[in-house]
């Protein structure tokens, strides 16, 4: 009798169908296991990757922090270097200025020393010249002194003469040099006396003359002032006519001021009515000489 073989609805034998189902089940379980394993592996990989990324982030953060700190340190160092460089530049500038100043100071010192040497040399020359001038002046003073002495001796034979710090003064009193009342005209004996005086003065050079007129105390101040001026001018004019250089003689009246003696007697008034001729050394000034 023929064997019976069971068939499934799709036309496959039941045994084969069962085998196929078993195979499919195995495959399905394999796939499921594979998927699960793959999922686990993927999850683990993702977890590892995540942890690795976290670690990398931490390292990157640390490195970034280190880089930032390094940059800050570098910036601070750069700033410090810049400041140090600026200070070094400034110090170099100061050193250069100091060097220039030192060179200028040395130059000025050398110039000062040279100037000092020149000044000392000039001072020595000035001292020598001053000593020489002093010697020459003393010699000239001595010479002029001798001339004044000789002139005084000669004048003393003619008129009263006394020495002054700058020369001498001749006093022409009323007793020997008399004017008429209210007159400035010279009398013959006055002209004769002035001629003798002029002759002595013409023999000497380098002297100036000043003629001073005085009156007694009789009359007003204005009257006596005018009278003394006229009398002084009369004497001056005669001396010029006698040959004295006009530029060397001046005249001035003092009226009744500066009397030689005090008093209202006729003798006192006669002494105060006078003309004085001052002889002044126009080349050398003498000081400290007492009146003689």
Secondary structure, DSSP 8 states (H G I E B T S, - for coil): ------B-TTSSBHHHHHHHHHHHHHHHHHHHHHHHHHHHHHHHHHHHHHHHHHHHHHHHHHHHHHHHHHHHHHHHHHHHHHHHHHHHHHHHHHHHHHHHHHHHHHHHHHHHHHHHHHHHHHHHHHHHHHHHHHHHHHHHHHHHHHHHHHHHHHHHTTSEEEEETTEEEEEEETTTS---TT-----HHHHHHHHHHHHHHHT--SEEEEEEE---SSS-HHHHHHHHHHHHHHHHHHHHHTT--GGGEEEEE-TT-S-SS--SSHHHHHHHSEEEEEEEESS----S----
